[in-house]
Amino acid sequence: KLTVLLLSLSLFLCSCGTKPTEKSDATGISTATLSAVGDIFLTEDMLRDARTLSGTYDFMPLFQHIVMETAKADLTIGNLEGTFANTDKDSYPDSLAADLARWGFDILQTANSYSVFQGLSGLIRTKSVIEDQGLHALGTFRTQEERDDQKVLVKEINGIRFAFIGITKGFSGMGLPANSDFCVNL
């Protein structure tokens, strides 16, 4: 509840002095709703339970209690604790990214202990799968040039600008892949 209060206060402060938009009240103050969820982490049991008889996945039972909130927010952020590395083990199916996009997610924070879990190729594929769904992967980069250009993500909603950075404190004892110091914000 404190997080919601702080987000509400931050949004109010950010909206002061902005130009009127279609989402402004009679005083000309713009508004935006920001929804944030913690770790999106699926265990092997959760993945097995989500698998249908046809071999596809149905993640709705896992997310049904938050989808209404994420879908109606102007901007939704989640912390993806996993990869779309396309490996047999320890990787999420690409359909999860499509579902998250359909459920209103806009940004997936990818700088965390799973960033380099499947090496640089896993990080690159994860970022590509996320972006192929129209989402932003925050805090991980395929090249030094991409890092230089995308270190800070700025989104404007109803005339209000939000800036985001994704940072991790480490990789659960793993190091960065060789010659890839650029790939994650530490």
Secondary structure by P-SEA (a helix, b strand, c coil): caaaaaaaaaaaaaacccccccccccccbbbbbbbbbccccccaaaaaaaccccccccccccccccaaaaaaccbbbbbbcccccccccccccaaaaaaaaaaccccccccccccccccaaaaaaaaaaaaaaccccccccccaaaaaaccbbbbbcccbbbbbbbbbcccccccccccccccccc
